[in-house]
């Protein structure tokens, strides 16, 4: 059943304000509803990160391009204010993309030779004009977080070289602070203390870009998460933990900065008039998240006619790239732990240009992370605030129309209901439905082919509207799509060309028939990235025993020169079938072969699965299963590195899909798959079970696994094993073996396939659960 915008808002209002009242299903609630809310002192704020489109404001205010962006943006913002209200606006980073330009372009466009001064001038000019724009539309208060583009973006974070912007990061940060957070007389706008704590972390690098601000019954805390590692003279790449990989800058909140953050929250908990706490930063903390048109780096160089600002807009449109997609440590980071400790309600982020709502695997954490998309005002979030309810609606510009149409519909909803002080209830639906990290994110059953454009894939545009009806993939015009039935939804629908639906496994429905000219690619980025766990499985049937064929491929979108792919320190991942034997590539010269498999290109159906056992494993630790039995694998290429996957990649089945054309050169002997494929699934967890094994999922529910990785919940009992804690790594990795006193036996090694059965015990070290470590 389709419900009106803010349908859950209406349910909340029904509870707070008994009928009669009326509403309209026209994309927004009727004025009667808002009138009732106003009587109860409810109010609204908006969230719209990653606008990117305001780059022309950095240079010539009177140019045709600048005036076009101003006029169109002002028209949309005014209508947004009228229809949806908004007492203030949050922009969680990347308000503009001028930082993506080279220093030479910025110097030429500003006419200023000194690099730092040129960067500062372009930045502060842009940000002050953005503030003027929102004020002209009726939004007087604008809270903005630092994004990577405000600091230089992408390859600008490299330690050395003529293109490095590391030396201008202080100028970029000062431009941001002066443009957004200070008045013309240089006084700080958000300067009111929170209790006895200053509103910002004085004495730190972030004293003008991280701040706390109280509005009505909500405390907003904005954090600048970008930190130069060491002295900024060496690129930071920690493969062991899966951190870094983007030059000298990483994303982390620590030291005096983190201490200030905790002091603010401690003071906030003393104020009974603060009913909700909202934190915003640029990057997601909880993974996985949906991603589109984003990358870890851009390898292409761009030349500009410095007199034509249209080129600045062109780079916004085509290369929506980002430089750092996650916070080091994720929900084990100090930032997340402190938010959980003090009951932060929502952490808003941007960076990845699409929408995801998540909670930590830690059942003790109540923080909801919402990663949102702004993208030239095509999306935004409304948050209606009551004393004990946050009602959150995700609005999306209607894809059947042209850009700047200003016609929005609700595509997701989330409500945090705290009316029962002992039991906060989070309800979610649509694109804001909380992601279950243990579910398959991507799942294709090959039962039906649909016309491309049946469902909107954000960022995949047509020539005259926000939804594409065709896309060219490696020379083939693709007009079909296949619905993703995993939890990542429509954003990871596949774009398809020349794949036929035919009879599949016996009693198993249909399958996809792939030919050499077939194409099957996912426009969304990831979900692979860094050291994160990714596992996948699929059924195949082929007789091509003399060919080298691609089964599944995850590779970089950027870097169209073969040498870039060959020299990339990050890994891609390709499962191939070489003369009937599964082979996993992580780089062109390094991989894993299933040495115990002779030939499965025998005309029969076979199930293949690839499983990463943990974050940042070494190559030899990756498991390959054929027909649900672990294969004996051989590492080749002379290296056994820890896996760190590119953050700019896209997934495809049966070929290279939307990834860089350089893969055609690097893997010139690799052909597209020819044969049948069925039931492809991808998870961000280890696949370590087989028939009649047991596992515990993230919510410590006992799960019975009965073949083909199918999980069926069974009733929890005293005999149901529970995860316990590895004190050193603060991770769950053992079984509870007694209840009184509660203790557990830790693994000293990863159990073998099927070893995680009820009653299994590996190792001897026992840890008391009463020592402060909570499940």
Secondary structure as UniProt FT lines:
FT   TURN            5..6
FT   HELIX           7..16
FT   HELIX           31..39
FT   TURN            40..41
FT   STRAND          43..47
FT   HELIX           55..58
FT   TURN            61..62
FT   HELIX           64..84
FT   STRAND          88..91
FT   HELIX           98..100
FT   HELIX           103..110
FT   HELIX           115..136
FT   TURN            137..138
FT   STRAND          142..144
FT   HELIX           148..151
FT   HELIX           154..157
FT   TURN            162..163
FT   HELIX           166..168
FT   HELIX           169..176
FT   HELIX           177..181
FT   TURN            184..185
FT   TURN            195..196
FT   TURN            202..203
FT   TURN            205..209
FT   STRAND          211..215
FT   TURN            216..217
FT   STRAND          218..222
FT   STRAND          226..228
FT   TURN            230..231
FT   STRAND          237..238
FT   TURN            239..242
FT   STRAND          243..244
FT   TURN            247..248
FT   STRAND          249..251
FT   HELIX           255..268
FT   TURN            269..270
FT   TURN            272..273
FT   STRAND          276..280
FT   TURN            306..307
FT   HELIX           310..318
FT   TURN            328..329
FT   HELIX           330..332
FT   HELIX           334..341
FT   TURN            342..343
FT   STRAND          346..349
FT   STRAND          356..359
FT   TURN            363..364
FT   STRAND          368..371
FT   TURN            375..378
FT   STRAND          379..385
FT   STRAND          389..397
FT   TURN            399..400
FT   TURN            403..404
FT   STRAND          408..417
FT   TURN            421..422
FT   STRAND          425..430
FT   TURN            431..432
FT   TURN            437..438
FT   STRAND          442..444
FT   STRAND          450..451
FT   TURN            452..453
FT   TURN            458..459
FT   STRAND          471..473
FT   TURN            474..475
FT   STRAND          476..478
FT   STRAND          480..482
FT   TURN            487..488
FT   HELIX           489..492
FT   STRAND          494..497
FT   STRAND          500..503
FT   TURN            506..507
FT   STRAND          510..514
FT   TURN            516..517
FT   STRAND          519..525
FT   STRAND          535..541
FT   TURN            545..546
FT   STRAND          548..556
FT   HELIX           562..567
FT   STRAND          573..578
FT   TURN            579..580
FT   STRAND          581..587
FT   TURN            588..589
FT   STRAND          590..594
FT   TURN            595..596
FT   STRAND          606..611
FT   TURN            615..616
FT   HELIX           619..621
FT   STRAND          623..626
FT   TURN            627..628
FT   STRAND          629..630
FT   STRAND          633..636
FT   TURN            647..648
FT   STRAND          649..653
FT   TURN            657..658
FT   HELIX           662..666
FT   TURN            667..669
FT   STRAND          671..672
FT   STRAND          675..683
FT   TURN            691..692
FT   STRAND          693..696
FT   TURN            698..699
FT   STRAND          702..705
FT   TURN            708..709
FT   STRAND          711..713
FT   TURN            718..719
FT   STRAND          723..726
FT   TURN            727..730
FT   STRAND          731..739
FT   TURN            740..741
FT   STRAND          742..746
FT   TURN            753..754
FT   TURN            758..759
FT   STRAND          766..768
FT   HELIX           769..771
//
